[in-house]
């Protein structure tokens, strides 16, 4: 995307996915065997539960919100942010005032979500989880059906 538009890519580590601490690079059976209490708390959806050595969903959301609000205060007319689903989902919920325990909000890989922040940095959603741009794409002779 950046190459086709002749733009420089800017990397911001705050847009990384949630830090999963002791869960990182482990298979679920291993994590469940070694950290059963932490798994129960994580699966409960508690937004304030921090994975040992990692972060909570709330921390993730606030980290993402900080970046989006900083971008809104920049001089850019438009910004394309490419980031991980968890960060995007929880940041959007926080900025739109959707409680974390509300029905899950999910984003398809490669989908486009558009929102804006006004001068008071109030978030307004324009497009959510659109995959129209991928309609009819071909990959290795197999059609992608959405």
N, CA, C and O atoms as a GROMACS GRO file, in nm:
protein
  584
    1UNK      N    1   0.084  -0.118   0.000
    1UNK     CA    2   0.000   0.000   0.000
    1UNK      C    3   0.089   0.125   0.000
    1UNK      O    4   0.069   0.216  -0.081
    2UNK      N    5   0.186   0.129   0.091
    2UNK     CA    6   0.275   0.245   0.097
    2UNK      C    7   0.354   0.260  -0.033
    2UNK      O    8   0.370   0.371  -0.084
    3UNK      N    9   0.402   0.149  -0.085
    3UNK     CA   10   0.481   0.155  -0.208
    3UNK      C   11   0.397   0.208  -0.323
    3UNK      O   12   0.443   0.293  -0.400
    4UNK      N   13   0.274   0.160  -0.337
    4UNK     CA   14   0.191   0.204  -0.449
    4UNK      C   15   0.153   0.351  -0.438
    4UNK      O   16   0.124   0.415  -0.540
    5UNK      N   17   0.152   0.405  -0.317
    5UNK     CA   18   0.121   0.547  -0.296
    5UNK      C   19   0.245   0.634  -0.284
    5UNK      O   20   0.235   0.756  -0.271
    6UNK      N   21   0.362   0.570  -0.287
    6UNK     CA   22   0.487   0.645  -0.274
    6UNK      C   23   0.505   0.706  -0.136
    6UNK      O   24   0.559   0.816  -0.123
    7UNK      N   25   0.460   0.636  -0.034
    7UNK     CA   26   0.468   0.688   0.103
    7UNK      C   27   0.566   0.607   0.186
    7UNK      O   28   0.590   0.490   0.161
    8UNK      N   29   0.620   0.672   0.285
    8UNK     CA   30   0.712   0.607   0.379
    8UNK      C   31   0.632   0.537   0.488
    8UNK      O   32   0.531   0.589   0.536
    9UNK      N   33   0.676   0.420   0.526
    9UNK     CA   34   0.612   0.347   0.636
    9UNK      C   35   0.670   0.397   0.767
    9UNK      O   36   0.791   0.408   0.783
   10UNK      N   37   0.582   0.426   0.861
   10UNK     CA   38   0.624   0.466   0.995
   10UNK      C   39   0.583   0.356   1.091
   10UNK      O   40   0.466   0.317   1.094
   11UNK      N   41   0.676   0.306   1.168
   11UNK     CA   42   0.650   0.198   1.262
   11UNK      C   43   0.632   0.256   1.401
   11UNK      O   44   0.711   0.341   1.444
   12UNK      N   45   0.528   0.211   1.471
   12UNK     CA   46   0.505   0.255   1.608
   12UNK      C   47   0.480   0.129   1.692
   12UNK      O   48   0.378   0.062   1.674
   13UNK      N   49   0.570   0.098   1.782
   13UNK     CA   50   0.560  -0.023   1.863
   13UNK      C   51   0.433  -0.029   1.947
   13UNK      O   52   0.393  -0.137   1.990
   14UNK      N   53   0.370   0.084   1.970
   14UNK     CA   54   0.245   0.084   2.048
   14UNK      C   55   0.131   0.017   1.972
   14UNK      O   56   0.027  -0.012   2.031
   15UNK      N   57   0.148  -0.007   1.843
   15UNK     CA   58   0.045  -0.072   1.762
   15UNK      C   59   0.061  -0.223   1.758
   15UNK      O   60  -0.008  -0.291   1.683
   16UNK      N   61   0.152  -0.276   1.837
   16UNK     CA   62   0.171  -0.422   1.843
   16UNK      C   63   0.052  -0.486   1.913
   16UNK      O   64  -0.023  -0.421   1.986
   17UNK      N   65   0.037  -0.614   1.887
   17UNK     CA   66  -0.071  -0.692   1.951
   17UNK      C   67  -0.046  -0.701   2.101
   17UNK      O   68   0.061  -0.666   2.149
   18UNK      N   69  -0.146  -0.747   2.172
   18UNK     CA   70  -0.137  -0.760   2.317
   18UNK      C   71  -0.016  -0.844   2.358
   18UNK      O   72   0.015  -0.945   2.294
   19UNK      N   73   0.049  -0.802   2.463
   19UNK     CA   74   0.160  -0.879   2.518
   19UNK      C   75   0.101  -0.990   2.602
   19UNK      O   76   0.035  -0.965   2.703
   20UNK      N   77   0.124  -1.114   2.562
   20UNK     CA   78   0.062  -1.228   2.630
   20UNK      C   79   0.152  -1.295   2.733
   20UNK      O   80   0.121  -1.405   2.779
   21UNK      N   81   0.261  -1.231   2.769
   21UNK     CA   82   0.343  -1.278   2.880
   21UNK      C   83   0.371  -1.427   2.877
   21UNK      O   84   0.427  -1.478   2.780
   22UNK      N   85   0.332  -1.498   2.985
   22UNK     CA   86   0.361  -1.641   2.997
   22UNK      C   87   0.287  -1.726   2.894
   22UNK      O   88   0.318  -1.844   2.878
   23UNK      N   89   0.188  -1.668   2.825
   23UNK     CA   90   0.116  -1.741   2.720
   23UNK      C   91   0.192  -1.737   2.586
   23UNK      O   92   0.167  -1.819   2.498
   24UNK      N   93   0.283  -1.643   2.573
   24UNK     CA   94   0.352  -1.615   2.447
   24UNK      C   95   0.423  -1.738   2.390
   24UNK      O   96   0.494  -1.810   2.462
   25UNK      N   97   0.402  -1.761   2.260
   25UNK     CA   98   0.467  -1.870   2.186
   25UNK      C   99   0.445  -2.008   2.247
   25UNK      O  100   0.530  -2.095   2.237
   26UNK      N  101   0.331  -2.026   2.308
   26UNK     CA  102   0.297  -2.154   2.371
   26UNK      C  103   0.168  -2.206   2.311
   26UNK      O  104   0.084  -2.128   2.267
   27UNK      N  105   0.152  -2.337   2.308
   27UNK     CA  106   0.026  -2.398   2.265
   27UNK      C  107  -0.071  -2.394   2.382
   27UNK      O  108  -0.030  -2.400   2.498
   28UNK      N  109  -0.201  -2.383   2.352
   28UNK     CA  110  -0.302  -2.374   2.459
   28UNK      C  111  -0.293  -2.490   2.557
   28UNK      O  112  -0.304  -2.467   2.678
   29UNK      N  113  -0.275  -2.615   2.512
   29UNK     CA  114  -0.265  -2.723   2.612
   29UNK      C  115  -0.152  -2.701   2.713
   29UNK      O  116  -0.168  -2.732   2.831
   30UNK      N  117  -0.040  -2.647   2.667
   30UNK     CA  118   0.072  -2.618   2.758
   30UNK      C  119   0.034  -2.506   2.855
   30UNK      O  120   0.057  -2.517   2.975
   31UNK      N  121  -0.024  -2.401   2.803
   31UNK     CA  122  -0.062  -2.287   2.886
   31UNK      C  123  -0.166  -2.330   2.989
   31UNK      O  124  -0.156  -2.294   3.106
   32UNK      N  125  -0.264  -2.407   2.945
   32UNK     CA  126  -0.369  -2.454   3.038
   32UNK      C  127  -0.311  -2.543   3.147
   32UNK      O  128  -0.355  -2.536   3.262
   33UNK      N  129  -0.212  -2.624   3.114
   33UNK     CA  130  -0.150  -2.713   3.214
   33UNK      C  131  -0.062  -2.636   3.311
   33UNK      O  132  -0.061  -2.665   3.431
   34UNK      N  133   0.010  -2.537   3.261
   34UNK     CA  134   0.106  -2.464   3.343
   34UNK      C  135   0.048  -2.344   3.417
   34UNK      O  136   0.099  -2.304   3.522
   35UNK      N  137  -0.059  -2.285   3.364
   35UNK     CA  138  -0.117  -2.164   3.422
   35UNK      C  139  -0.270  -2.171   3.422
   35UNK      O  140  -0.336  -2.083   3.365
   36UNK      N  141  -0.328  -2.275   3.484
   36UNK     CA  142  -0.473  -2.294   3.475
   36UNK      C  143  -0.554  -2.176   3.530
   36UNK      O  144  -0.658  -2.141   3.472
   37UNK      N  145  -0.511  -2.114   3.638
   37UNK     CA  146  -0.586  -2.002   3.696
   37UNK      C  147  -0.584  -1.882   3.601
   37UNK      O  148  -0.685  -1.815   3.583
   38UNK      N  149  -0.468  -1.857   3.543
   38UNK     CA  150  -0.455  -1.745   3.450
   38UNK      C  151  -0.542  -1.766   3.327
   38UNK      O  152  -0.602  -1.672   3.275
   39UNK      N  153  -0.550  -1.889   3.279
   39UNK     CA  154  -0.632  -1.920   3.162
   39UNK      C  155  -0.779  -1.894   3.193
   39UNK      O  156  -0.851  -1.836   3.111
   40UNK      N  157  -0.824  -1.936   3.310
   40UNK     CA  158  -0.965  -1.914   3.349
   40UNK      C  159  -0.994  -1.765   3.354
   40UNK      O  160  -1.097  -1.720   3.304
   41UNK      N  161  -0.904  -1.689   3.415
   41UNK     CA  162  -0.924  -1.543   3.424
   41UNK      C  163  -0.924  -1.480   3.286
   41UNK      O  164  -1.007  -1.393   3.257
   42UNK      N  165  -0.832  -1.522   3.199
   42UNK     CA  166  -0.825  -1.467   3.064
   42UNK      C  167  -0.954  -1.498   2.987
   42UNK      O  168  -1.012  -1.410   2.924
   43UNK      N  169  -0.997  -1.623   2.993
   43UNK     CA  170  -1.117  -1.664   2.919
   43UNK      C  171  -1.244  -1.601   2.975
   43UNK      O  172  -1.347  -1.597   2.906
   44UNK      N  173  -1.239  -1.551   3.099
   44UNK     CA  174  -1.356  -1.485   3.157
   44UNK      C  175  -1.384  -1.351   3.089
   44UNK      O  176  -1.493  -1.296   3.099
   45UNK      N  177  -1.283  -1.300   3.020
   45UNK     CA  178  -1.300  -1.173   2.950
   45UNK      C  179  -1.278  -1.051   3.038
   45UNK      O  180  -1.302  -0.938   2.994
   46UNK      N  181  -1.233  -1.071   3.160
   46UNK     CA  182  -1.208  -0.960   3.253
   46UNK      C  183  -1.111  -0.862   3.189
   46UNK      O  184  -0.995  -0.896   3.167
   47UNK      N  185  -1.156  -0.739   3.157
   47UNK     CA  186  -1.069  -0.645   3.087
   47UNK      C  187  -0.951  -0.596   3.170
   47UNK      O  188  -0.855  -0.544   3.114
   48UNK      N  189  -0.956  -0.614   3.302
   48UNK     CA  190  -0.847  -0.567   3.387
   48UNK      C  191  -0.749  -0.677   3.426
   48UNK      O  192  -0.650  -0.651   3.494
   49UNK      N  193  -0.776  -0.801   3.382
   49UNK     CA  194  -0.683  -0.910   3.414
   49UNK      C  195  -0.559  -0.898   3.328
   49UNK      O  196  -0.567  -0.898   3.205
   50UNK      N  197  -0.444  -0.888   3.392
   50UNK     CA  198  -0.316  -0.885   3.322
   50UNK      C  199  -0.257  -1.026   3.318
   50UNK      O  200  -0.238  -1.089   3.423
   51UNK      N  201  -0.229  -1.073   3.200
   51UNK     CA  202  -0.162  -1.201   3.186
   51UNK      C  203  -0.027  -1.188   3.257
   51UNK      O  204   0.043  -1.089   3.235
   52UNK      N  205   0.011  -1.285   3.340
   52UNK     CA  206   0.141  -1.274   3.407
   52UNK      C  207   0.253  -1.247   3.306
   52UNK      O  208   0.272  -1.321   3.210
   53UNK      N  209   0.326  -1.139   3.332
   53UNK     CA  210   0.433  -1.100   3.241
   53UNK      C  211   0.384  -1.028   3.117
   53UNK      O  212   0.464  -0.992   3.031
   54UNK      N  213   0.254  -1.006   3.106
   54UNK     CA  214   0.197  -0.941   2.989
   54UNK      C  215   0.111  -0.822   3.027
   54UNK      O  216   0.143  -0.749   3.121
   55UNK      N  217   0.004  -0.802   2.954
   55UNK     CA  218  -0.083  -0.688   2.981
   55UNK      C  219  -0.229  -0.728   2.975
   55UNK      O  220  -0.263  -0.838   2.930
   56UNK      N  221  -0.315  -0.639   3.021
   56UNK     CA  222  -0.459  -0.662   3.021
   56UNK      C  223  -0.520  -0.607   2.892
   56UNK      O  224  -0.456  -0.533   2.818
   57UNK      N  225  -0.645  -0.645   2.867
   57UNK     CA  226  -0.716  -0.590   2.752
   57UNK      C  227  -0.733  -0.439   2.768
   57UNK      O  228  -0.726  -0.364   2.670
   58UNK      N  229  -0.754  -0.395   2.890
   58UNK     CA  230  -0.769  -0.253   2.917
   58UNK      C  231  -0.640  -0.178   2.885
   58UNK      O  232  -0.644  -0.071   2.825
   59UNK      N  233  -0.526  -0.233   2.925
   59UNK     CA  234  -0.398  -0.170   2.894
   59UNK      C  235  -0.376  -0.165   2.743
   59UNK      O  236  -0.328  -0.065   2.690
   60UNK      N  237  -0.412  -0.272   2.675
   60UNK     CA  238  -0.401  -0.278   2.529
   60UNK      C  239  -0.485  -0.168   2.465
   60UNK      O  240  -0.437  -0.095   2.378
   61UNK      N  241  -0.610  -0.156   2.510
   61UNK     CA  242  -0.702  -0.056   2.454
   61UNK      C  243  -0.649   0.085   2.476
   61UNK      O  244  -0.654   0.168   2.385
   62UNK      N  245  -0.599   0.112   2.593
   62UNK     CA  246  -0.549   0.246   2.624
   62UNK      C  247  -0.421   0.278   2.545
   62UNK      O  248  -0.399   0.392   2.505
   63UNK      N  249  -0.339   0.176   2.523
   63UNK     CA  250  -0.218   0.194   2.442
   63UNK      C  251  -0.257   0.231   2.299
   63UNK      O  252  -0.200   0.324   2.242
   64UNK      N  253  -0.353   0.159   2.243
   64UNK     CA  254  -0.399   0.188   2.107
   64UNK      C  255  -0.469   0.323   2.098
   64UNK      O  256  -0.447   0.399   2.004
   65UNK      N  257  -0.552   0.352   2.197
   65UNK     CA  258  -0.623   0.481   2.199
   65UNK      C  259  -0.524   0.597   2.198
   65UNK      O  260  -0.545   0.697   2.130
   66UNK      N  261  -0.417   0.582   2.275
   66UNK     CA  262  -0.314   0.687   2.282
   66UNK      C  263  -0.258   0.716   2.142
   66UNK      O  264  -0.240   0.831   2.104
   67UNK      N  265  -0.229   0.610   2.067
   67UNK     CA  266  -0.174   0.628   1.932
   67UNK      C  267  -0.276   0.696   1.842
   67UNK      O  268  -0.242   0.790   1.770
   68UNK      N  269  -0.401   0.650   1.844
   68UNK     CA  270  -0.503   0.707   1.757
   68UNK      C  271  -0.529   0.854   1.789
   68UNK      O  272  -0.547   0.935   1.698
   69UNK      N  273  -0.530   0.888   1.915
   69UNK     CA  274  -0.552   1.028   1.953
   69UNK      C  275  -0.431   1.114   1.914
   69UNK      O  276  -0.447   1.230   1.875
   70UNK      N  277  -0.313   1.057   1.925
   70UNK     CA  278  -0.192   1.129   1.882
   70UNK      C  279  -0.196   1.152   1.731
   70UNK      O  280  -0.161   1.261   1.684
   71UNK      N  281  -0.238   1.052   1.656
   71UNK     CA  282  -0.250   1.066   1.510
   71UNK      C  283  -0.353   1.175   1.478
   71UNK      O  284  -0.331   1.256   1.388
   72UNK      N  285  -0.465   1.176   1.551
   72UNK     CA  286  -0.570   1.276   1.526
   72UNK      C  287  -0.518   1.418   1.547
   72UNK      O  288  -0.564   1.511   1.480
   73UNK      N  289  -0.424   1.436   1.637
   73UNK     CA  290  -0.368   1.568   1.664
   73UNK      C  291  -0.256   1.605   1.567
   73UNK      O  292  -0.202   1.716   1.573
   74UNK      N  293  -0.220   1.513   1.479
   74UNK     CA  294  -0.114   1.540   1.381
   74UNK      C  295  -0.169   1.627   1.268
   74UNK      O  296  -0.286   1.664   1.268
   75UNK      N  297  -0.083   1.658   1.174
   75UNK     CA  298  -0.123   1.741   1.061
   75UNK      C  299  -0.168   1.660   0.940
   75UNK      O  300  -0.185   1.715   0.831
   76UNK      N  301  -0.186   1.530   0.957
   76UNK     CA  302  -0.225   1.446   0.844
   76UNK      C  303  -0.375   1.458   0.817
   76UNK      O  304  -0.456   1.464   0.910
   77UNK      N  305  -0.411   1.460   0.688
   77UNK     CA  306  -0.553   1.458   0.652
   77UNK      C  307  -0.610   1.318   0.665
   77UNK      O  308  -0.723   1.299   0.710
   78UNK      N  309  -0.528   1.219   0.626
   78UNK     CA  310  -0.569   1.079   0.632
   78UNK      C  311  -0.450   0.995   0.673
   78UNK      O  312  -0.336   1.026   0.640
   79UNK      N  313  -0.479   0.890   0.746
   79UNK     CA  314  -0.375   0.797   0.789
   79UNK      C  315  -0.429   0.656   0.775
   79UNK      O  316  -0.542   0.629   0.814
   80UNK      N  317  -0.350   0.568   0.720
   80UNK     CA  318  -0.383   0.425   0.716
   80UNK      C  319  -0.301   0.358   0.824
   80UNK      O  320  -0.178   0.365   0.824
   81UNK      N  321  -0.369   0.293   0.915
   81UNK     CA  322  -0.301   0.222   1.023
   81UNK      C  323  -0.319   0.074   0.998
   81UNK      O  324  -0.432   0.026   0.984
   82UNK      N  325  -0.209   0.001   0.991
   82UNK     CA  326  -0.213  -0.143   0.976
   82UNK      C  327  -0.169  -0.201   1.110
   82UNK      O  328  -0.056  -0.180   1.153
   83UNK      N  329  -0.259  -0.273   1.176
   83UNK     CA  330  -0.230  -0.323   1.310
   83UNK      C  331  -0.303  -0.455   1.332
   83UNK      O  332  -0.373  -0.505   1.244
   84UNK      N  333  -0.284  -0.510   1.449
   84UNK     CA  334  -0.344  -0.637   1.485
   84UNK      C  335  -0.488  -0.621   1.534
   84UNK      O  336  -0.527  -0.517   1.586
   85UNK      N  337  -0.566  -0.728   1.515
   85UNK     CA  338  -0.708  -0.726   1.547
   85UNK      C  339  -0.739  -0.693   1.692
   85UNK      O  340  -0.829  -0.613   1.718
   86UNK      N  341  -0.667  -0.754   1.786
   86UNK     CA  342  -0.696  -0.728   1.927
   86UNK      C  343  -0.679  -0.583   1.962
   86UNK      O  344  -0.764  -0.524   2.028
   87UNK      N  345  -0.569  -0.525   1.918
   87UNK     CA  346  -0.544  -0.384   1.945
   87UNK      C  347  -0.653  -0.298   1.883
   87UNK      O  348  -0.705  -0.206   1.947
   88UNK      N  349  -0.688  -0.326   1.758
   88UNK     CA  350  -0.790  -0.247   1.691
   88UNK      C  351  -0.927  -0.262   1.757
   88UNK      O  352  -0.995  -0.162   1.781
   89UNK      N  353  -0.966  -0.383   1.788
   89UNK     CA  354  -1.098  -0.408   1.848
   89UNK      C  355  -1.112  -0.337   1.982
   89UNK      O  356  -1.209  -0.265   2.005
   90UNK      N  357  -1.015  -0.358   2.071
   90UNK     CA  358  -1.028  -0.300   2.205
   90UNK      C  359  -1.010  -0.149   2.205
   90UNK      O  360  -1.073  -0.079   2.284
   91UNK      N  361  -0.925  -0.097   2.118
   91UNK     CA  362  -0.910   0.049   2.108
   91UNK      C  363  -1.038   0.112   2.055
   91UNK      O  364  -1.083   0.214   2.106
   92UNK      N  365  -1.097   0.049   1.952
   92UNK     CA  366  -1.223   0.101   1.898
   92UNK      C  367  -1.333   0.098   2.002
   92UNK      O  368  -1.408   0.195   2.017
   93UNK      N  369  -1.345  -0.014   2.074
   93UNK     CA  370  -1.448  -0.022   2.177
   93UNK      C  371  -1.430   0.090   2.280
   93UNK      O  372  -1.528   0.154   2.319
   94UNK      N  373  -1.308   0.113   2.322
   94UNK     CA  374  -1.282   0.217   2.421
   94UNK      C  375  -1.320   0.354   2.366
   94UNK      O  376  -1.388   0.431   2.432
   95UNK      N  377  -1.275   0.385   2.244
   95UNK     CA  378  -1.300   0.517   2.187
   95UNK      C  379  -1.446   0.540   2.151
   95UNK      O  380  -1.493   0.654   2.153
   96UNK      N  381  -1.518   0.433   2.117
   96UNK     CA  382  -1.659   0.446   2.081
   96UNK      C  383  -1.752   0.430   2.201
   96UNK      O  384  -1.874   0.442   2.188
   97UNK      N  385  -1.695   0.403   2.317
   97UNK     CA  386  -1.776   0.388   2.437
   97UNK      C  387  -1.852   0.258   2.444
   97UNK      O  388  -1.956   0.250   2.510
   98UNK      N  389  -1.803   0.154   2.378
   98UNK     CA  390  -1.867   0.022   2.381
   98UNK      C  391  -1.802  -0.058   2.493
   98UNK      O  392  -1.681  -0.083   2.489
   99UNK      N  393  -1.880  -0.099   2.594
   99UNK     CA  394  -1.821  -0.178   2.703
   99UNK      C  395  -1.754  -0.304   2.650
   99UNK      O  396  -1.804  -0.369   2.558
  100UNK      N  397  -1.640  -0.339   2.709
  100UNK     CA  398  -1.565  -0.456   2.665
  100UNK      C  399  -1.648  -0.584   2.673
  100UNK      O  400  -1.626  -0.675   2.593
  101UNK      N  401  -1.742  -0.592   2.767
  101UNK     CA  402  -1.819  -0.714   2.784
  101UNK      C  403  -1.936  -0.724   2.686
  101UNK      O  404  -2.003  -0.827   2.680
  102UNK      N  405  -1.962  -0.618   2.607
  102UNK     CA  406  -2.067  -0.623   2.506
  102UNK      C  407  -2.032  -0.729   2.402
  102UNK      O  408  -1.920  -0.780   2.397
  103UNK      N  409  -2.131  -0.761   2.320
  103UNK     CA  410  -2.112  -0.863   2.217
  103UNK      C  411  -1.977  -0.843   2.148
  103UNK      O  412  -1.936  -0.730   2.122
  104UNK      N  413  -1.911  -0.953   2.120
  104UNK     CA  414  -1.777  -0.940   2.062
  104UNK      C  415  -1.780  -0.864   1.931
  104UNK      O  416  -1.870  -0.879   1.848
  105UNK      N  417  -1.681  -0.784   1.915
  105UNK     CA  418  -1.656  -0.713   1.791
  105UNK      C  419  -1.534  -0.782   1.732
  105UNK      O  420  -1.430  -0.790   1.797
  106UNK      N  421  -1.546  -0.830   1.611
  106UNK     CA  422  -1.432  -0.895   1.548
  106UNK      C  423  -1.404  -0.828   1.414
  106UNK      O  424  -1.493  -0.768   1.353
  107UNK      N  425  -1.282  -0.839   1.371
  107UNK     CA  426  -1.241  -0.784   1.244
  107UNK      C  427  -1.175  -0.893   1.162
  107UNK      O  428  -1.088  -0.965   1.211
  108UNK      N  429  -1.217  -0.906   1.038
  108UNK     CA  430  -1.156  -1.003   0.947
  108UNK      C  431  -1.014  -0.957   0.913
  108UNK      O  432  -0.987  -0.838   0.906
  109UNK      N  433  -0.924  -1.052   0.893
  109UNK     CA  434  -0.790  -1.018   0.848
  109UNK      C  435  -0.798  -0.942   0.717
  109UNK      O  436  -0.868  -0.986   0.624
  110UNK      N  437  -0.729  -0.831   0.708
  110UNK     CA  438  -0.728  -0.752   0.586
  110UNK      C  439  -0.848  -0.661   0.568
  110UNK      O  440  -0.859  -0.593   0.466
  111UNK      N  441  -0.938  -0.659   0.664
  111UNK     CA  442  -1.056  -0.575   0.651
  111UNK      C  443  -1.022  -0.428   0.671
  111UNK      O  444  -0.915  -0.394   0.722
  112UNK      N  445  -1.114  -0.342   0.630
  112UNK     CA  446  -1.096  -0.198   0.645
  112UNK      C  447  -1.202  -0.144   0.738
  112UNK      O  448  -1.321  -0.170   0.721
  113UNK      N  449  -1.157  -0.069   0.837
  113UNK     CA  450  -1.245   0.002   0.928
  113UNK      C  451  -1.204   0.148   0.922
  113UNK      O  452  -1.086   0.181   0.928
  114UNK      N  453  -1.304   0.235   0.909
  114UNK     CA  454  -1.274   0.378   0.903
  114UNK      C  455  -1.345   0.448   1.017
  114UNK      O  456  -1.463   0.424   1.044
  115UNK      N  457  -1.271   0.535   1.083
  115UNK     CA  458  -1.333   0.620   1.185
  115UNK      C  459  -1.259   0.751   1.188
  115UNK      O  460  -1.147   0.763   1.139
  116UNK      N  461  -1.323   0.849   1.245
  116UNK     CA  462  -1.260   0.980   1.257
  116UNK      C  463  -1.273   1.027   1.400
  116UNK      O  464  -1.359   0.983   1.476
  117UNK      N  465  -1.184   1.118   1.435
  117UNK     CA  466  -1.190   1.184   1.565
  117UNK      C  467  -1.206   1.333   1.537
  117UNK      O  468  -1.126   1.392   1.465
  118UNK      N  469  -1.311   1.392   1.596
  118UNK     CA  470  -1.333   1.535   1.572
  118UNK      C  471  -1.239   1.619   1.658
  118UNK      O  472  -1.152   1.565   1.727
  119UNK      N  473  -1.258   1.750   1.656
  119UNK     CA  474  -1.167   1.840   1.730
  119UNK      C  475  -1.168   1.815   1.880
  119UNK      O  476  -1.073   1.851   1.949
  120UNK      N  477  -1.274   1.755   1.931
  120UNK     CA  478  -1.279   1.717   2.073
  120UNK      C  479  -1.231   1.574   2.092
  120UNK      O  480  -1.233   1.520   2.202
  121UNK      N  481  -1.186   1.514   1.981
  121UNK     CA  482  -1.139   1.376   1.976
  121UNK      C  483  -1.249   1.276   2.008
  121UNK      O  484  -1.224   1.170   2.064
  122UNK      N  485  -1.373   1.312   1.970
  122UNK     CA  486  -1.487   1.220   1.981
  122UNK      C  487  -1.484   1.129   1.858
  122UNK      O  488  -1.477   1.176   1.745
  123UNK      N  489  -1.490   0.999   1.881
  123UNK     CA  490  -1.478   0.903   1.771
  123UNK      C  491  -1.612   0.881   1.702
  123UNK      O  492  -1.717   0.869   1.766
  124UNK      N  493  -1.606   0.878   1.569
  124UNK     CA  494  -1.724   0.848   1.489
  124UNK      C  495  -1.688   0.740   1.388
  124UNK      O  496  -1.594   0.756   1.310
  125UNK      N  497  -1.762   0.631   1.390
  125UNK     CA  498  -1.736   0.517   1.303
  125UNK      C  499  -1.802   0.540   1.168
  125UNK      O  500  -1.921   0.572   1.161
  126UNK      N  501  -1.726   0.524   1.059
  126UNK     CA  502  -1.777   0.542   0.924
  126UNK      C  503  -1.792   0.408   0.851
  126UNK      O  504  -1.883   0.392   0.770
  127UNK      N  505  -1.703   0.313   0.879
  127UNK     CA  506  -1.703   0.184   0.811
  127UNK      C  507  -1.643   0.082   0.906
  127UNK      O  508  -1.541   0.109   0.970
  128UNK      N  509  -1.705  -0.034   0.915
  128UNK     CA  510  -1.656  -0.137   1.007
  128UNK      C  511  -1.635  -0.269   0.935
  128UNK      O  512  -1.728  -0.322   0.874
  129UNK      N  513  -1.514  -0.321   0.940
  129UNK     CA  514  -1.482  -0.457   0.896
  129UNK      C  515  -1.519  -0.485   0.751
  129UNK      O  516  -1.569  -0.593   0.720
  130UNK      N  517  -1.496  -0.390   0.663
  130UNK     CA  518  -1.529  -0.409   0.522
  130UNK      C  519  -1.423  -0.495   0.454
  130UNK      O  520  -1.303  -0.473   0.469
  131UNK      N  521  -1.470  -0.594   0.378
  131UNK     CA  522  -1.380  -0.679   0.300
  131UNK      C  523  -1.414  -0.671   0.151
  131UNK      O  524  -1.370  -0.755   0.073
  132UNK      N  525  -1.493  -0.570   0.113
  132UNK     CA  526  -1.534  -0.555  -0.027
  132UNK      C  527  -1.414  -0.547  -0.122
  132UNK      O  528  -1.421  -0.595  -0.235
  133UNK      N  529  -1.305  -0.488  -0.076
  133UNK     CA  530  -1.187  -0.471  -0.161
  133UNK      C  531  -1.120  -0.604  -0.195
  133UNK      O  532  -1.035  -0.610  -0.283
  134UNK      N  533  -1.159  -0.712  -0.126
  134UNK     CA  534  -1.097  -0.842  -0.152
  134UNK      C  535  -1.186  -0.933  -0.238
  134UNK      O  536  -1.148  -1.046  -0.270
  135UNK      N  537  -1.301  -0.884  -0.274
  135UNK     CA  538  -1.394  -0.963  -0.354
  135UNK      C  539  -1.330  -1.003  -0.487
  135UNK      O  540  -1.280  -0.918  -0.561
  136UNK      N  541  -1.333  -1.131  -0.516
  136UNK     CA  542  -1.283  -1.180  -0.643
  136UNK      C  543  -1.133  -1.197  -0.652
  136UNK      O  544  -1.082  -1.228  -0.760
  137UNK      N  545  -1.061  -1.177  -0.544
  137UNK     CA  546  -0.916  -1.196  -0.548
  137UNK      C  547  -0.881  -1.342  -0.576
  137UNK      O  548  -0.954  -1.433  -0.536
  138UNK      N  549  -0.772  -1.362  -0.642
  138UNK     CA  550  -0.724  -1.496  -0.673
  138UNK      C  551  -0.592  -1.519  -0.600
  138UNK      O  552  -0.511  -1.428  -0.588
  139UNK      N  553  -0.571  -1.641  -0.553
  139UNK     CA  554  -0.444  -1.674  -0.488
  139UNK      C  555  -0.408  -1.817  -0.521
  139UNK      O  556  -0.481  -1.910  -0.485
  140UNK      N  557  -0.297  -1.835  -0.589
  140UNK     CA  558  -0.248  -1.968  -0.626
  140UNK      C  559  -0.355  -2.052  -0.692
  140UNK      O  560  -0.366  -2.172  -0.667
  141UNK      N  561  -0.434  -1.991  -0.777
  141UNK     CA  562  -0.537  -2.064  -0.850
  141UNK      C  563  -0.664  -2.091  -0.771
  141UNK      O  564  -0.760  -2.144  -0.826
  142UNK      N  565  -0.666  -2.055  -0.644
  142UNK     CA  566  -0.786  -2.075  -0.562
  142UNK      C  567  -0.855  -1.942  -0.542
  142UNK      O  568  -0.790  -1.841  -0.512
  143UNK      N  569  -0.985  -1.940  -0.560
  143UNK     CA  570  -1.060  -1.816  -0.544
  143UNK      C  571  -1.088  -1.795  -0.395
  143UNK      O  572  -1.121  -1.888  -0.322
  144UNK      N  573  -1.073  -1.670  -0.351
  144UNK     CA  574  -1.106  -1.635  -0.213
  144UNK      C  575  -1.252  -1.595  -0.212
  144UNK      O  576  -1.292  -1.501  -0.280
  145UNK      N  577  -1.330  -1.664  -0.134
  145UNK     CA  578  -1.474  -1.636  -0.126
  145UNK      C  579  -1.505  -1.577   0.011
  145UNK      O  580  -1.473  -1.636   0.114
  146UNK      N  581  -1.567  -1.461   0.011
  146UNK     CA  582  -1.598  -1.394   0.136
  146UNK      C  583  -1.747  -1.386   0.157
  146UNK      O  584  -1.792  -1.332   0.258
   0.00000   0.00000   0.00000
